[in-house]
Every structure is written in structure tokens, then in C-alpha cells.
Amino acid sequence: MNWPNGLTIARMIMGPVVLVCLLTGSVRLALYIFVVAMLTDLYDGYLARRWDNVTEFGKLMDPLADKVLVSMVLVGFLLMGLPFVSLWMVGLIIARELLILGWRTGLFKSGGGFATSRTAKWKTAAQMIWITASLFYLTVVHGLGLRPGDPRTQTFERGLWGLGIVAVALTVISGVDYVLSNRNSESDARKAE
């Protein structure tokens, strides 16, 4: 086990921890843990390349850790009943992540390569910005003794809804782009079998 892979595993563990924090009302702690998890996402790949520690485990688990983290937080938002997070939004994001994860795992097992598109990076950035802004909003709202859905917070919630729409749109676009970009990898992998 090397440091980059350790950071990846830590990020995967942080997803359920953030979910528990959200459901127990510890939104400030959820925000802090999520920010730390995002930093591990930045550093694990950087360290793996810098130290020449890129492993097959890391290639497979790094995107899985991201998907677990995002999915856990979004499920937490749904369970909290936040007015700017809808079931269809979370459903589309999780469905896309499961589809691409399954496809990527299949390509990986068959020895095929896969390309990560620029839109996938935009998608990840949009999701992280939406989630971070939402956690920050919840921290401020809880600190002021307000509740989500309060008339005094509706302007901010509309903005968060807009960020969510952008994140969902980029999620769908990047999923389509991923499928189109990796069709050749799938056919090459089938020929090799």
C-alpha cells in the first residue's frame, strides 16, 4: 500500500462519514470532511505520478472513491429533504456514475484502455462546487438558527438549484461523451478476447 492509494481509500471512507454527519446534523463537520476528501482527490493522482507509484489498484479505485463520496453526500441531501436537491437529479448522477463505472471496470478487466474526457473533469468540478456550496450554505443556515426552505434563504437556494442543474447537465453530457469516446476501446477489447 502506497501513499496515493492510502489517500484514495481514505476518501472512500469519508463518503459514508459525511453522510452520517449530515444525518446527525453535524453539517459543519460534514463540510470540513468533504473539503479534506476533495484535497485527497487532488493529491493522490499528483503523488502517484510524481513518485511513479501509479498502480492498477489506483486506476480503478480512484474514480470509484469519487463516485462513493459524491453519491453519499447527495443521498444525504435527499434524506435531509433539501429543496434544491431533487430525486431525479441524484438519480441521474448516480445512474451515470454506475453505468460508467461498470463500463470502465469491464474495459479494465479485459485489458482495454479508457480515456477520461475534458467534460468528465468539468463534470467532477461542477459536482464538487455544487456540493461544497450546498454544505457551506447548510453550515451558515444552521449557524443562524434557520432551516432550509425558510423564505429568507430562498434566493440562495435558487442559486444552489441552478448549480445543481449545471452539475446534472454536465454529468449527462460527460456520460454520453465517455461512451462515444470509448467505443473503440470496447471493440478492441472484444477482439482481444
C-alpha positions in Angstrom: 0.0 0.0 0.0 1.5 3.3 -1.1 0.5 6.9 0.0 -1.6 7.7 -3.1 -3.6 4.5 -2.7 -4.0 5.2 1.0 -5.4 8.7 0.2 -7.9 7.0 -2.2 -9.1 4.6 0.4 -9.4 7.4 3.0 -11.6 9.3 0.5 -13.8 6.3 0.0 -14.3 6.0 3.8 -15.0 9.8 4.1 -18.2 9.4 1.9 -20.2 7.4 4.5 -18.7 9.6 7.3 -20.0 12.7 5.6 -23.4 11.0 5.2 -23.6 10.2 8.9 -22.6 13.8 9.7 -25.4 15.2 7.5 -28.0 12.9 9.0 -27.0 13.7 12.6 -27.0 17.5 12.0 -23.2 17.9 12.1 -23.2 19.9 8.9 -20.0 21.9 9.7 -18.1 18.7 10.3 -19.5 17.3 7.0 -18.2 20.4 5.2 -14.8 20.1 6.7 -14.5 16.3 5.9 -15.8 16.9 2.3 -13.1 19.6 1.7 -10.4 17.3 3.1 -11.7 14.5 0.8 -11.5 16.8 -2.2 -7.9 17.6 -1.4 -7.1 13.9 -1.2 -8.5 13.7 -4.7 -6.2 16.4 -5.9 -3.1 14.9 -4.2 -3.4 11.2 -4.7 -3.0 11.3 -8.5 -0.3 14.0 -8.3 1.7 12.0 -5.8 1.3 8.8 -7.8 2.6 10.4 -10.9 5.4 12.3 -9.1 6.6 9.3 -7.2 6.0 6.9 -10.2 3.6 4.9 -8.0 0.7 4.6 -10.5 -0.9 1.2 -9.8 -3.7 -0.8 -11.3 -5.5 -0.5 -8.0 -5.3 3.2 -8.0 -6.5 3.5 -11.6 -9.6 1.5 -10.7 -10.2 2.8 -7.1 -9.6 6.5 -7.6 -12.7 7.1 -9.7 -14.7 4.7 -7.5 -13.8 6.7 -4.4 -15.0 9.9 -6.1 -18.3 8.3 -7.0 -18.8 6.9 -3.5 -18.1 10.3 -2.0 -20.4 12.2 -4.3 -23.2 9.6 -4.1 -23.1 9.5 -0.3 -23.4 13.3 0.0 -26.2 13.6 -2.5 -28.2 10.8 -0.8 -27.7 12.7 2.5 -29.1 15.8 0.9 -32.1 13.9 -0.3 -32.7 12.3 3.1 -32.5 15.8 4.6 -35.2 16.9 2.2 -33.3 19.9 0.9 -35.4 21.9 -1.5 -32.7 22.4 -4.1 -31.8 18.7 -4.5 -34.4 16.5 -6.3 -34.6 12.7 -6.6 -34.3 13.0 -10.4 -31.1 14.9 -10.1 -29.5 12.4 -7.7 -30.9 9.5 -9.7 -29.3 10.8 -13.0 -26.0 11.4 -11.4 -25.8 8.0 -9.6 -27.1 6.2 -12.7 -24.4 7.8 -14.9 -21.7 7.0 -12.4 -22.8 3.4 -12.1 -23.0 3.0 -15.9 -19.6 4.4 -16.5 -18.1 2.6 -13.6 -19.4 -0.7 -14.9 -18.2 0.0 -18.4 -14.8 1.2 -17.1 -14.4 -1.9 -15.0 -15.2 -4.1 -17.9 -12.7 -2.4 -20.1 -10.1 -2.6 -17.3 -10.6 -6.3 -16.8 -10.4 -7.1 -20.5 -7.1 -5.1 -20.7 -8.6 -2.3 -22.7 -7.8 1.3 -22.0 -10.2 4.2 -21.4 -10.0 7.9 -22.0 -11.1 10.4 -19.5 -12.6 13.4 -21.4 -12.3 17.0 -20.6 -16.1 17.1 -20.0 -15.6 14.5 -17.3 -13.3 16.8 -15.5 -15.8 19.7 -15.9 -18.5 17.3 -14.5 -16.4 16.5 -11.5 -15.6 20.2 -10.9 -19.3 21.1 -11.2 -20.4 18.4 -8.8 -17.8 19.4 -6.2 -18.6 23.1 -6.5 -22.4 22.3 -6.1 -21.8 20.1 -3.1 -19.3 22.4 -1.4 -21.6 25.4 -1.9 -24.5 23.4 -0.5 -22.6 22.3 2.5 -21.4 25.8 3.1 -24.9 27.1 2.8 -26.2 24.5 5.3 -23.4 25.4 7.7 -24.4 29.1 7.6 -28.1 28.4 7.8 -27.7 26.1 10.8 -25.4 28.7 12.4 -28.1 31.3 12.1 -30.7 29.0 13.5 -32.6 28.9 10.2 -33.9 25.9 8.3 -33.6 25.1 4.6 -36.7 26.3 2.8 -37.0 29.4 5.0 -38.3 32.3 2.9 -35.2 34.3 3.9 -33.0 31.7 2.2 -34.8 31.1 -1.0 -32.6 33.3 -3.1 -29.5 31.2 -2.1 -31.5 28.0 -2.7 -32.4 29.1 -6.2 -28.7 29.6 -6.9 -27.9 26.2 -5.5 -30.7 24.7 -7.6 -29.0 26.4 -10.7 -25.6 24.9 -9.7 -27.3 21.5 -9.4 -28.8 21.8 -12.9 -25.4 22.6 -14.3 -23.8 19.7 -12.5 -26.5 17.3 -13.7 -26.3 18.6 -17.3 -22.5 18.1 -17.3 -22.9 14.7 -15.8 -25.2 13.6 -18.6 -23.1 15.3 -21.3 -19.9 13.7 -19.9 -21.6 10.3 -19.8 -22.5 10.5 -23.5 -19.1 11.8 -24.3 -17.4 9.0 -22.4 -19.5 6.4 -24.2 -18.7 7.9 -27.6 -15.0 8.4 -26.8 -14.5 4.8 -25.6 -16.5 2.8 -28.2 -13.2 1.9 -29.9 -11.7 0.7 -26.7 -14.6 -1.7 -26.1 -14.5 -3.1 -29.6 -10.7 -3.5 -29.3 -11.1 -5.3 -26.0 -13.7 -7.7 -27.6 -11.4 -8.5 -30.4 -8.6 -9.4 -28.0 -10.8 -11.9 -26.1 
